[in-house]
Amino acid sequence: MGEKKGLYRQRIARQLYFTPGLSCAELSNNISKSLPVTTKILNELIEEKMVTESGFAPSSGGRRPLTYSLRKNILYIVAVAMDQEVTRISIMDVQNEVVQTSGNYVLSMLDNPKLWDELADLIAAQIRESGLSHDSLAGIGIGMPGFVDAKKGINHTYNKIGGKSISAFISERLSLPVFIDNDSSLIALAELRFGAAKHSRNAMVVNIGWGIGLGMILNGQLFRGHNGFAGEFSHIPLFTNGKLCGCGKSGCLETETSLLVLVDKAREGLKAGRASNIKLSSSSNYEEACKAILVAAQSGDRYAVELISEDGYNIGRGIAILIHILNPELIVLSGRGSTAGKIWQAPIEHALNEYSIPRLAASTHIEVSTLGDQAELIGAAALVVENLEHTNFFRSGSRKHASEPV
């Protein structure tokens, strides 16, 4: 099969992954190919049982066109979400449903010379346990903190392999295409493709995590900056508190607001005798403690709500800067912290009332993600499909059907 035809097949597959239920005419327009060529390729994909008819489009006054979607079991993607201490691995289908999940692995990214060997071993074990054919896996998408150059597959913060990129190293170990990106960029990608920012041209996606990350959607596209480092929201020098940040500077946004700060303040307050239903044991790690605070806040615990309100107000100060510079139509609060829901919105809006020009702030809507702590995993899966042309998937009909186990 010709190289160009293989690329068109992949483009159709990518379109149907991100927007199931497209008509042939819509696909033709989206991949910039004639209707006869698109129809021919689409029919081949249907014959190969990769694509299926999914019903008729809503009536617009004329004949209702047939729509098409990817078959659910035609491919699977290994999605990996990493932070400094905990790594989650899921295998997902084309509808972003988890078919195999790992729970949480304690895998320290700090001062760990065997980090990437350990990660490759964990992914390999997950694939074996799934029972899926190797040929059914389109690739591996990995989100991680740090200064990530997605094009080169390098994390300048944690990349210590000895000349190889992370992508190349894990790909060689597992014989699968591997793509990496910054965690906040992948959360923004998930929101752009499947979440709150799907219909927005200009949106800022705030990742409320151990730091305060940022993914930027400009003109309907994910913006990564010159070499992938755009969005270091945590390190805006916003305070004159003299507190040293992990980046080596002082007074950064994350010195006063993040889930780490939230947990530290909660521990200090409970130790000082603050009344609260927050359940923290002396052995609670940050992951467990954070969950306990968010759960308490959702149940109306006054001290937990107060803590989130303090964090939210400081996030709002940072968002005011974004609004003044970029004038976005939407701010999406996402990541693991967003599971606290609308509790974040009032203090953020309070800060915007104080620090933003009213005309600018009035045109910016704030929304809490519905993807929650799954956003990074969904974004990691989407990253693989975004790079489908760098895989062999859909280039020909020679692959084993994805539902056939090894």
KEKE-3310 file (N, C-alpha, C; in steps of 0.2 Angstrom, whole numbers, plus 5000, padded with zeros to 4 digits):
npx = (5004:5002:5012:5006:4993:4992:4994:4982:4973:4977:4974:4960:4957:4961:4953:4941:4943:4944:4933:4919:4907:4906:4902:4905:4907:4911:4923:4930:4932:4939:4951:4956:4954:4947:4930:4927:4940:4940:4929:4932:4943:4937:4928:4937:4942:4931:4928:4939:4935:4938:4932:4915:4898:4888:4875:4863:4866:4860:4845:4846:4838:4839:4843:4848:4864:4875:4884:4901:4911:4925:4929:4926:4936:4947:4960:4971:4978:4992:4992:5001:5003:5013:5020:5030:5031:5022:5015:5004:4996:4987:4978:4969:4954:4948:4937:4941:4939:4944:4952:4962:4969:4981:4981:4990:5008:5022:5034:5048:5053:5064:5081:5083:5092:5088:5076:5069:5071:5064:5051:5049:5049:5037:5027:5028:5024:5011:5006:5007:4999:4987:4984:4982:4985:5001:5001:4990:4991:4993:5003:5013:5009:5015:5014:5022:5030:5041:5054:5049:5054:5044:5046:5059:5058:5063:5066:5072:5073:5073:5079:5091:5099:5110:5113:5103:5086:5071:5059:5065:5073:5063:5055:5063:5065:5052:5047:5038:5030:5033:5028:5031:5026:5024:5015:5005:5003:4997:4986:4979:4978:4969:4957:4955:4952:4942:4936:4931:4936:4933:4926:4932:4942:4952:4959:4964:4971:4972:4982:4979:4989:5003:5012:5007:5002:5001:4992:4991:4979:4978:4971:4963:4973:4985:4997:5014:5025:5042:5052:5044:5042:5033:5021:5025:5018:5018:5029:5029:5035:5027:5026:5033:5039:5050:5052:5060:5059:5057:5063:5074:5073:5065:5049:5040:5024:5020:5025:5016:5004:4998:4995:5004:5007:4994:4992:5003:4999:4987:4991:4999:4989:4980:4988:4990:4978:4966:4949:4942:4936:4945:4954:4969:4983:4998:5007:5003:5005:5009:5000:4989:4985:4981:4970:4962:4959:4953:4941:4936:4933:4923:4913:4909:4917:4923:4936:4943:4938:4941:4955:4956:4951:4960:4971:4965:4962:4975:4979:4970:4976:4987:4980:4974:4985:4987:4975:4976:4987:4984:4970:4960:4945:4941:4944:4950:4949:4958:4965:4971:4967:4956:4945:4939:4929:4917:4921:4933:4930:4924:4934:4944:4937:4935:4948:4951:4942:4948:4961:4960:4957:4941:4934:4941:4941:4927:4924:4929:4927:4925:4928:4925:4934:4927:4934:4943:4954:4957:4961:4975:4979:4970:4974:4987:4984:4978:4989:4996:4987:4987:5000:4999:5004:5017:5017:5014:5001:4985:4990:4990:4980:4985:4987:4984:4968:4963:4956:4961:4969:4987)
npy = (4994:5011:5025:5037:5034:5026:5035:5043:5034:5033:5046:5047:5038:5044:5056:5049:5044:5055:5062:5053:5047:5054:5059:5054:5065:5074:5069:5069:5082:5086:5079:5084:5078:5072:5067:5055:5048:5048:5040:5028:5024:5023:5013:5002:5002:4998:4986:4979:4978:4988:5000:5005:5007:5020:5024:5037:5054:5069:5077:5089:5095:5089:5073:5062:5059:5044:5040:5037:5027:5021:5004:4997:4988:4989:4994:4997:5007:5011:5020:5031:5039:5050:5056:5064:5054:5044:5032:5029:5017:5013:5003:5007:5008:5013:5022:5028:5020:5011:4996:4989:4992:4998:5003:5012:5014:5015:5024:5033:5048:5055:5056:5043:5031:5020:5023:5023:5010:5003:5008:5004:4990:4989:4993:4983:4972:4975:4975:4961:4956:4960:4952:4955:4955:4960:4966:4973:4984:5001:5010:5018:5031:5044:5054:5066:5076:5090:5098:5095:5090:5086:5083:5078:5068:5069:5072:5085:5087:5075:5066:5054:5044:5042:5047:5042:5045:5046:5041:5033:5024:5017:5012:5004:4994:4988:4987:4995:5010:5025:5039:5055:5068:5083:5083:5093:5098:5087:5085:5097:5093:5083:5089:5098:5089:5080:5086:5100:5110:5108:5114:5127:5140:5147:5144:5142:5129:5124:5114:5107:5101:5093:5103:5119:5117:5122:5121:5127:5132:5138:5147:5135:5125:5115:5124:5123:5131:5137:5126:5117:5120:5129:5136:5135:5139:5137:5144:5157:5172:5177:5181:5189:5182:5175:5162:5147:5140:5124:5125:5133:5147:5160:5164:5159:5155:5142:5141:5145:5140:5124:5107:5101:5111:5113:5101:5102:5114:5109:5099:5106:5115:5105:5100:5111:5111:5114:5112:5099:5086:5080:5066:5062:5051:5049:5043:5046:5048:5060:5058:5050:5059:5071:5066:5064:5077:5083:5074:5077:5091:5090:5085:5095:5100:5112:5117:5111:5116:5129:5128:5125:5136:5146:5141:5142:5156:5161:5154:5161:5174:5171:5167:5179:5186:5178:5181:5194:5194:5185:5185:5174:5164:5154:5147:5132:5121:5108:5092:5082:5089:5095:5087:5092:5100:5113:5121:5127:5138:5150:5157:5159:5167:5178:5182:5187:5197:5206:5208:5208:5217:5223:5222:5213:5201:5199:5193:5180:5164:5152:5135:5119:5104:5089:5078:5076:5067:5058:5064:5066:5053:5051:5060:5056:5044:5050:5057:5047:5044:5056:5056:5046:5044:5041:5028:5011:5008:5006:5008:4997:4983:4972:4969:4959:4956:4966:4961:4948:4938:4936)
npz = (5000:4996:5003:5005:5005:5016:5026:5024:5029:5042:5046:5044:5054:5066:5066:5068:5081:5089:5086:5086:5075:5063:5046:5029:5021:5030:5035:5023:5021:5033:5032:5020:5008:4992:4990:4983:4985:4999:5002:4996:5004:5017:5015:5013:5026:5033:5028:5033:5045:5054:5055:5058:5054:5062:5063:5058:5054:5062:5056:5043:5035:5023:5015:5027:5031:5033:5047:5055:5065:5075:5077:5093:5099:5091:5093:5106:5119:5129:5143:5153:5168:5177:5193:5205:5214:5213:5201:5188:5178:5164:5152:5138:5128:5111:5115:5126:5137:5152:5150:5157:5172:5183:5196:5209:5207:5218:5213:5213:5206:5209:5211:5207:5199:5192:5187:5173:5169:5178:5176:5163:5165:5173:5164:5155:5162:5165:5152:5149:5159:5154:5143:5130:5113:5106:5094:5095:5101:5100:5104:5117:5128:5138:5152:5162:5175:5174:5163:5148:5132:5120:5106:5105:5114:5127:5144:5152:5166:5172:5164:5163:5155:5148:5135:5127:5122:5132:5126:5116:5123:5131:5120:5113:5123:5124:5112:5105:5099:5108:5116:5124:5136:5144:5160:5162:5150:5143:5151:5147:5133:5134:5139:5128:5118:5123:5134:5144:5137:5123:5114:5113:5107:5113:5128:5145:5154:5170:5179:5194:5205:5212:5210:5202:5187:5169:5154:5138:5127:5111:5098:5095:5096:5104:5113:5115:5116:5111:5113:5119:5133:5137:5149:5162:5175:5188:5192:5191:5198:5211:5224:5239:5249:5252:5252:5247:5231:5223:5210:5212:5213:5223:5230:5221:5213:5217:5230:5238:5235:5231:5230:5238:5247:5252:5259:5269:5276:5281:5290:5299:5304:5310:5320:5328:5334:5326:5323:5315:5303:5295:5291:5296:5298:5307:5299:5286:5269:5256:5246:5251:5262:5254:5247:5258:5263:5252:5251:5263:5261:5251:5258:5266:5276:5287:5289:5279:5268:5270:5269:5255:5249:5253:5245:5232:5231:5229:5218:5209:5209:5201:5189:5186:5180:5168:5162:5159:5150:5140:5137:5138:5133:5141:5157:5163:5177:5181:5183:5197:5209:5205:5208:5220:5215:5213:5224:5222:5214:5219:5228:5218:5209:5218:5219:5206:5205:5213:5207:5193:5178:5176:5163:5156:5164:5165:5153:5153:5156:5170:5173:5180:5178:5171:5169:5179:5190:5180:5169:5165:5161:5150:5142:5139:5132:5121:5116:5109:5099:5092:5087:5077:5064:5066:5069:5064:5064:5056:5043:5034:5031:5037:5050:5065:5072:5085:5096:5097:5108:5114)
capx = (5000:5006:5014:5001:4986:4992:4993:4975:4969:4978:4970:4953:4956:4962:4947:4935:4945:4943:4926:4916:4900:4907:4900:4910:4908:4915:4929:4933:4933:4944:4957:4957:4954:4941:4925:4928:4945:4939:4924:4936:4947:4933:4925:4942:4942:4925:4929:4944:4932:4941:4927:4909:4893:4886:4869:4862:4867:4853:4842:4847:4833:4840:4844:4852:4870:4878:4890:4905:4915:4930:4926:4929:4941:4952:4966:4972:4984:4995:4993:5005:5003:5018:5022:5037:5031:5017:5014:4998:4997:4981:4977:4963:4952:4947:4932:4944:4937:4950:4952:4966:4972:4987:4981:4996:5014:5026:5040:5051:5057:5069:5087:5082:5095:5084:5069:5066:5071:5058:5045:5048:5047:5030:5023:5029:5020:5004:5004:5007:4993:4981:4982:4981:4990:5006:4999:4984:4993:4995:5009:5013:5009:5018:5014:5027:5032:5048:5055:5049:5054:5040:5048:5065:5057:5068:5064:5078:5073:5074:5082:5097:5099:5116:5113:5096:5080:5066:5055:5069:5075:5057:5053:5068:5064:5045:5045:5031:5031:5033:5028:5031:5025:5023:5009:5000:5001:4993:4979:4976:4976:4963:4952:4954:4949:4937:4933:4928:4939:4932:4923:4935:4947:4957:4958:4970:4969:4976:4983:4980:4993:5009:5013:5001:5004:4997:4992:4988:4976:4978:4968:4961:4978:4989:5003:5019:5031:5047:5054:5040:5042:5028:5016:5027:5014:5020:5036:5028:5037:5021:5026:5039:5039:5057:5052:5064:5055:5061:5066:5080:5071:5060:5043:5036:5017:5019:5027:5010:4998:4998:4992:5009:5006:4988:4993:5007:4995:4982:4995:5001:4983:4977:4993:4988:4971:4960:4943:4941:4935:4950:4957:4976:4987:5005:5010:5000:5009:5005:4994:4983:4983:4978:4963:4958:4957:4948:4935:4933:4930:4917:4908:4907:4921:4924:4943:4946:4935:4945:4962:4956:4949:4966:4974:4961:4963:4982:4979:4967:4980:4991:4976:4973:4990:4985:4969:4978:4991:4981:4963:4956:4938:4939:4949:4948:4952:4958:4970:4969:4964:4949:4940:4935:4924:4916:4924:4938:4928:4922:4940:4947:4934:4937:4955:4950:4938:4953:4967:4959:4953:4934:4932:4944:4939:4920:4923:4933:4923:4929:4924:4929:4934:4923:4938:4946:4961:4959:4963:4982:4979:4966:4979:4992:4981:4977:4995:4998:4983:4990:5006:4998:5008:5023:5016:5012:4994:4980:4993:4987:4975:4988:4987:4980:4963:4965:4953:4964:4975:4993)
capy = (5000:5017:5028:5042:5031:5024:5041:5045:5029:5035:5053:5045:5034:5050:5060:5046:5043:5061:5064:5048:5048:5058:5057:5053:5071:5078:5066:5071:5089:5086:5076:5088:5073:5072:5063:5048:5045:5046:5035:5022:5022:5022:5006:4997:5001:4995:4979:4976:4978:4993:5006:5003:5012:5021:5028:5043:5061:5073:5080:5096:5097:5084:5066:5061:5055:5039:5042:5031:5027:5016:4998:4998:4984:4988:4996:4999:5011:5011:5027:5032:5046:5050:5062:5063:5048:5039:5031:5025:5014:5010:5001:5010:5007:5019:5026:5030:5016:5008:4989:4986:4997:4996:5006:5016:5011:5020:5025:5039:5051:5059:5052:5036:5030:5015:5025:5021:5003:5001:5010:4999:4984:4990:4993:4976:4968:4977:4972:4954:4954:4961:4946:4958:4954:4965:4970:4977:4990:5007:5013:5020:5038:5045:5061:5067:5083:5092:5101:5089:5091:5081:5081:5074:5062:5070:5076:5088:5087:5068:5062:5052:5037:5041:5048:5040:5049:5042:5038:5028:5019:5012:5009:4998:4988:4985:4986:4999:5017:5028:5047:5058:5075:5086:5081:5098:5098:5081:5087:5101:5090:5079:5094:5100:5084:5077:5089:5106:5115:5105:5119:5133:5142:5150:5142:5140:5123:5124:5108:5108:5095:5095:5110:5122:5117:5125:5119:5133:5131:5145:5146:5129:5121:5115:5128:5121:5135:5136:5120:5113:5122:5134:5134:5134:5143:5137:5147:5165:5175:5181:5183:5191:5178:5173:5154:5144:5135:5118:5128:5137:5154:5161:5168:5157:5154:5136:5141:5147:5136:5118:5102:5100:5117:5111:5096:5105:5118:5105:5096:5112:5117:5100:5099:5116:5110:5116:5107:5096:5079:5078:5060:5061:5048:5051:5039:5047:5051:5066:5055:5049:5065:5075:5063:5065:5084:5084:5071:5081:5097:5089:5083:5102:5101:5119:5118:5108:5121:5135:5127:5125:5143:5150:5139:5145:5163:5162:5152:5166:5179:5169:5167:5186:5188:5175:5184:5201:5193:5181:5186:5168:5164:5149:5144:5125:5119:5101:5088:5078:5094:5098:5083:5095:5103:5120:5124:5131:5144:5156:5160:5161:5173:5183:5185:5190:5203:5211:5209:5209:5223:5220:5221:5207:5196:5197:5189:5174:5159:5147:5129:5114:5099:5083:5072:5074:5064:5054:5069:5065:5046:5052:5064:5051:5040:5055:5059:5042:5045:5062:5054:5040:5043:5038:5021:5007:5006:5008:5009:4992:4978:4966:4968:4954:4959:4968:4957:4942:4938:4933)
capz = (5000:4995:5009:5006:5006:5023:5030:5024:5033:5049:5047:5046:5061:5071:5066:5072:5088:5093:5085:5083:5072:5057:5040:5025:5019:5036:5035:5017:5023:5038:5030:5014:5002:4988:4993:4981:4988:5006:5002:4995:5010:5022:5013:5015:5034:5035:5026:5037:5052:5059:5056:5058:5053:5068:5062:5053:5057:5063:5050:5042:5030:5017:5016:5033:5029:5037:5051:5056:5071:5075:5081:5100:5100:5085:5095:5113:5120:5136:5145:5159:5171:5182:5196:5208:5218:5211:5193:5186:5171:5161:5145:5136:5121:5107:5118:5132:5143:5154:5150:5162:5176:5188:5203:5210:5209:5221:5209:5214:5200:5212:5213:5205:5193:5188:5185:5167:5169:5183:5172:5157:5168:5176:5158:5152:5167:5164:5145:5150:5163:5150:5139:5124:5108:5105:5088:5096:5105:5095:5107:5124:5130:5145:5155:5167:5177:5172:5157:5143:5125:5117:5100:5106:5119:5132:5150:5155:5173:5175:5159:5164:5153:5145:5128:5124:5124:5136:5121:5112:5128:5132:5114:5112:5128:5124:5104:5104:5099:5114:5116:5131:5136:5151:5162:5161:5142:5142:5154:5142:5127:5136:5139:5122:5114:5126:5140:5145:5132:5117:5109:5114:5103:5117:5134:5149:5158:5176:5182:5201:5207:5217:5208:5198:5180:5165:5147:5134:5120:5108:5091:5094:5096:5110:5113:5119:5116:5106:5113:5123:5140:5139:5154:5169:5179:5195:5194:5191:5204:5213:5231:5241:5255:5254:5252:5242:5227:5220:5204:5214:5214:5228:5229:5215:5215:5220:5237:5242:5233:5227:5234:5243:5252:5255:5264:5274:5280:5285:5296:5304:5308:5314:5325:5332:5337:5322:5323:5308:5301:5291:5295:5294:5302:5308:5294:5280:5264:5253:5242:5256:5265:5249:5246:5264:5263:5246:5253:5269:5258:5247:5263:5269:5282:5287:5289:5273:5263:5271:5266:5248:5248:5253:5239:5226:5230:5226:5210:5206:5208:5195:5183:5184:5175:5162:5158:5156:5144:5134:5136:5136:5134:5146:5162:5165:5183:5180:5187:5203:5214:5203:5211:5225:5212:5213:5230:5220:5210:5223:5230:5212:5206:5222:5217:5200:5207:5216:5203:5186:5175:5175:5156:5154:5168:5163:5147:5154:5160:5174:5173:5183:5173:5173:5169:5186:5190:5174:5163:5162:5157:5144:5138:5137:5126:5115:5113:5105:5092:5089:5083:5074:5058:5068:5071:5058:5064:5051:5037:5030:5034:5039:5057:5068:5075:5091:5101:5098:5113:5112)
cpx = (5004:5007:5008:4994:4986:4991:4986:4971:4970:4974:4963:4952:4957:4956:4941:4937:4943:4936:4922:4909:4901:4905:4906:4912:4912:4922:4933:4936:4939:4951:4960:4958:4947:4936:4926:4934:4944:4934:4928:4940:4943:4930:4930:4942:4936:4925:4934:4942:4936:4937:4920:4904:4890:4879:4869:4863:4860:4851:4844:4843:4833:4840:4849:4858:4872:4884:4894:4909:4920:4927:4930:4935:4947:4959:4966:4978:4986:4996:4996:5005:5008:5018:5028:5037:5027:5016:5008:4998:4990:4981:4970:4961:4950:4941:4934:4941:4943:4948:4956:4970:4976:4985:4987:5002:5018:5033:5043:5055:5063:5075:5086:5086:5092:5077:5066:5066:5065:5052:5044:5046:5039:5025:5023:5024:5013:5002:5003:5000:4986:4979:4981:4987:4995:5004:4993:4985:4996:5002:5008:5013:5011:5018:5018:5028:5039:5048:5055:5049:5051:5043:5054:5064:5062:5065:5071:5078:5075:5077:5089:5098:5106:5116:5107:5091:5075:5062:5059:5071:5069:5055:5057:5067:5057:5043:5039:5033:5029:5033:5027:5029:5024:5016:5003:4998:4996:4986:4975:4974:4969:4957:4950:4950:4943:4933:4930:4930:4937:4930:4926:4941:4953:4955:4964:4967:4974:4976:4984:4983:4998:5012:5007:5003:4999:4998:4988:4985:4975:4976:4966:4966:4982:4995:5008:5025:5036:5050:5051:5039:5037:5023:5019:5024:5016:5026:5035:5030:5032:5022:5033:5040:5046:5057:5055:5059:5060:5065:5073:5078:5067:5054:5038:5029:5016:5022:5022:5004:5000:4995:4997:5008:4999:4989:4998:5003:4990:4986:4997:4994:4980:4982:4992:4981:4965:4955:4942:4939:4940:4954:4965:4980:4994:5009:5008:5005:5005:4999:4988:4981:4979:4971:4959:4955:4952:4941:4932:4929:4923:4911:4906:4912:4924:4932:4946:4944:4940:4952:4961:4954:4956:4971:4971:4962:4970:4982:4975:4971:4985:4986:4974:4979:4989:4980:4972:4983:4988:4974:4959:4949:4936:4945:4946:4952:4952:4964:4967:4965:4957:4944:4936:4930:4923:4918:4929:4936:4927:4929:4944:4944:4935:4943:4955:4947:4943:4959:4966:4955:4946:4932:4935:4942:4932:4919:4927:4928:4927:4925:4929:4928:4930:4928:4942:4953:4962:4961:4970:4982:4975:4970:4984:4990:4980:4983:4997:4994:4985:4996:5005:5002:5015:5023:5014:5004:4990:4984:4991:4983:4978:4989:4982:4974:4964:4962:4956:4970:4981:4992)
cpy = (5006:5021:5034:5039:5028:5030:5044:5040:5031:5042:5052:5042:5040:5054:5056:5044:5050:5064:5058:5050:5054:5055:5057:5060:5075:5075:5068:5078:5090:5084:5079:5083:5073:5066:5056:5044:5043:5040:5028:5019:5020:5015:5001:4996:4997:4987:4975:4976:4983:4999:5003:5009:5014:5025:5034:5049:5064:5076:5087:5099:5093:5077:5066:5056:5050:5042:5036:5032:5021:5010:4999:4994:4983:4990:4997:5003:5011:5018:5027:5039:5046:5056:5060:5057:5042:5038:5027:5023:5011:5008:5003:5009:5014:5024:5028:5026:5012:5000:4986:4992:4994:4998:5011:5012:5017:5019:5032:5041:5054:5054:5045:5034:5024:5016:5022:5014:5000:5003:5005:4992:4984:4990:4986:4971:4969:4974:4964:4952:4955:4956:4949:4956:4961:4969:4974:4983:4996:5010:5015:5028:5039:5052:5061:5074:5084:5096:5096:5092:5085:5078:5076:5068:5063:5074:5079:5088:5080:5064:5060:5045:5036:5042:5047:5045:5044:5038:5032:5022:5014:5009:5003:4992:4985:4984:4989:5006:5020:5036:5049:5065:5077:5085:5086:5099:5093:5082:5092:5098:5086:5084:5097:5095:5081:5080:5096:5111:5113:5110:5126:5134:5144:5148:5140:5134:5123:5117:5109:5101:5097:5101:5113:5122:5121:5122:5125:5130:5137:5143:5139:5123:5121:5119:5125:5125:5133:5129:5116:5115:5127:5131:5133:5139:5143:5142:5155:5167:5180:5184:5185:5188:5175:5165:5152:5139:5129:5120:5131:5144:5154:5165:5165:5155:5147:5136:5143:5143:5130:5113:5100:5105:5115:5106:5098:5109:5114:5101:5100:5114:5111:5099:5105:5116:5112:5110:5105:5089:5076:5072:5060:5057:5050:5048:5041:5050:5056:5064:5054:5055:5070:5072:5064:5072:5085:5080:5075:5088:5096:5087:5090:5103:5108:5121:5116:5114:5128:5134:5128:5132:5147:5148:5142:5152:5165:5160:5158:5172:5178:5169:5174:5188:5185:5179:5191:5200:5190:5182:5179:5168:5159:5148:5137:5123:5111:5098:5085:5083:5096:5093:5086:5099:5111:5124:5129:5138:5150:5160:5163:5167:5179:5187:5189:5197:5209:5213:5209:5215:5220:5218:5215:5201:5194:5193:5182:5170:5154:5141:5124:5108:5093:5077:5071:5072:5059:5058:5067:5058:5047:5055:5060:5047:5044:5057:5053:5043:5051:5061:5047:5039:5041:5031:5017:5005:5010:5009:5003:4988:4972:4964:4962:4958:4960:4964:4950:4942:4935:4925)
cpz = (5000:5002:5010:5008:5014:5028:5030:5029:5040:5051:5048:5052:5066:5071:5070:5079:5092:5092:5082:5080:5067:5051:5035:5022:5024:5036:5029:5018:5028:5036:5023:5008:4999:4991:4990:4984:4996:5007:5001:5001:5016:5021:5015:5022:5036:5034:5030:5044:5057:5060:5055:5057:5060:5068:5058:5057:5058:5057:5049:5036:5024:5019:5022:5031:5035:5041:5053:5062:5071:5079:5088:5102:5095:5088:5103:5114:5128:5138:5152:5162:5177:5186:5200:5212:5216:5203:5192:5179:5169:5154:5143:5129:5117:5110:5125:5139:5145:5154:5155:5165:5181:5195:5203:5211:5212:5217:5209:5208:5203:5214:5212:5199:5189:5186:5179:5166:5173:5179:5167:5160:5170:5170:5155:5156:5166:5157:5146:5154:5159:5146:5132:5119:5107:5099:5089:5099:5100:5098:5114:5125:5137:5147:5161:5169:5174:5165:5151:5136:5121:5110:5100:5111:5125:5138:5153:5162:5176:5170:5160:5162:5149:5137:5124:5126:5128:5131:5118:5117:5129:5126:5112:5117:5127:5116:5103:5103:5106:5113:5123:5130:5143:5153:5161:5154:5140:5145:5149:5136:5128:5136:5133:5117:5116:5132:5139:5139:5124:5112:5110:5110:5108:5125:5138:5154:5164:5179:5190:5204:5212:5216:5205:5191:5176:5158:5144:5128:5117:5100:5090:5094:5102:5109:5118:5120:5111:5107:5118:5131:5142:5145:5161:5174:5186:5197:5192:5198:5207:5220:5233:5248:5257:5254:5246:5238:5225:5214:5206:5216:5221:5227:5224:5218:5219:5227:5241:5240:5228:5232:5240:5249:5256:5261:5270:5279:5284:5291:5301:5308:5312:5321:5330:5335:5333:5322:5316:5308:5297:5294:5292:5299:5302:5302:5287:5275:5261:5249:5246:5259:5260:5248:5252:5265:5258:5248:5258:5266:5255:5252:5267:5275:5282:5286:5282:5267:5264:5268:5258:5246:5248:5246:5233:5225:5227:5219:5206:5204:5202:5189:5181:5179:5168:5158:5155:5150:5138:5133:5134:5137:5140:5151:5164:5171:5182:5184:5193:5208:5212:5206:5217:5222:5213:5219:5227:5217:5213:5225:5223:5209:5211:5221:5211:5201:5209:5211:5195:5184:5173:5168:5154:5157:5166:5157:5147:5159:5164:5174:5176:5179:5176:5172:5175:5185:5184:5168:5160:5158:5151:5139:5135:5131:5120:5112:5108:5098:5089:5085:5079:5068:5060:5070:5064:5059:5059:5044:5032:5034:5036:5046:5060:5072:5082:5097:5102:5102:5110:5112)
residu = (MET:GLY:GLU:LYS:LYS:GLY:LEU:TYR:ARG:GLN:ARG:ILE:ALA:ARG:GLN:LEU:TYR:PHE:THR:PRO:GLY:LEU:SER:CYS:ALA:GLU:LEU:SER:ASN:ASN:ILE:SER:LYS:SER:LEU:PRO:VAL:THR:THR:LYS:ILE:LEU:ASN:GLU:LEU:ILE:GLU:GLU:LYS:MET:VAL:THR:GLU:SER:GLY:PHE:ALA:PRO:SER:SER:GLY:GLY:ARG:ARG:PRO:LEU:THR:TYR:SER:LEU:ARG:LYS:ASN:ILE:LEU:TYR:ILE:VAL:ALA:VAL:ALA:MET:ASP:GLN:GLU:VAL:THR:ARG:ILE:SER:ILE:MET:ASP:VAL:GLN:ASN:GLU:VAL:VAL:GLN:THR:SER:GLY:ASN:TYR:VAL:LEU:SER:MET:LEU:ASP:ASN:PRO:LYS:LEU:TRP:ASP:GLU:LEU:ALA:ASP:LEU:ILE:ALA:ALA:GLN:ILE:ARG:GLU:SER:GLY:LEU:SER:HIS:ASP:SER:LEU:ALA:GLY:ILE:GLY:ILE:GLY:MET:PRO:GLY:PHE:VAL:ASP:ALA:LYS:LYS:GLY:ILE:ASN:HIS:THR:TYR:ASN:LYS:ILE:GLY:GLY:LYS:SER:ILE:SER:ALA:PHE:ILE:SER:GLU:ARG:LEU:SER:LEU:PRO:VAL:PHE:ILE:ASP:ASN:ASP:SER:SER:LEU:ILE:ALA:LEU:ALA:GLU:LEU:ARG:PHE:GLY:ALA:ALA:LYS:HIS:SER:ARG:ASN:ALA:MET:VAL:VAL:ASN:ILE:GLY:TRP:GLY:ILE:GLY:LEU:GLY:MET:ILE:LEU:ASN:GLY:GLN:LEU:PHE:ARG:GLY:HIS:ASN:GLY:PHE:ALA:GLY:GLU:PHE:SER:HIS:ILE:PRO:LEU:PHE:THR:ASN:GLY:LYS:LEU:CYS:GLY:CYS:GLY:LYS:SER:GLY:CYS:LEU:GLU:THR:GLU:THR:SER:LEU:LEU:VAL:LEU:VAL:ASP:LYS:ALA:ARG:GLU:GLY:LEU:LYS:ALA:GLY:ARG:ALA:SER:ASN:ILE:LYS:LEU:SER:SER:SER:SER:ASN:TYR:GLU:GLU:ALA:CYS:LYS:ALA:ILE:LEU:VAL:ALA:ALA:GLN:SER:GLY:ASP:ARG:TYR:ALA:VAL:GLU:LEU:ILE:SER:GLU:ASP:GLY:TYR:ASN:ILE:GLY:ARG:GLY:ILE:ALA:ILE:LEU:ILE:HIS:ILE:LEU:ASN:PRO:GLU:LEU:ILE:VAL:LEU:SER:GLY:ARG:GLY:SER:THR:ALA:GLY:LYS:ILE:TRP:GLN:ALA:PRO:ILE:GLU:HIS:ALA:LEU:ASN:GLU:TYR:SER:ILE:PRO:ARG:LEU:ALA:ALA:SER:THR:HIS:ILE:GLU:VAL:SER:THR:LEU:GLY:ASP:GLN:ALA:GLU:LEU:ILE:GLY:ALA:ALA:ALA:LEU:VAL:VAL:GLU:ASN:LEU:GLU:HIS:THR:ASN:PHE:PHE:ARG:SER:GLY:SER:ARG:LYS:HIS:ALA:SER:GLU:PRO:VAL)
# end
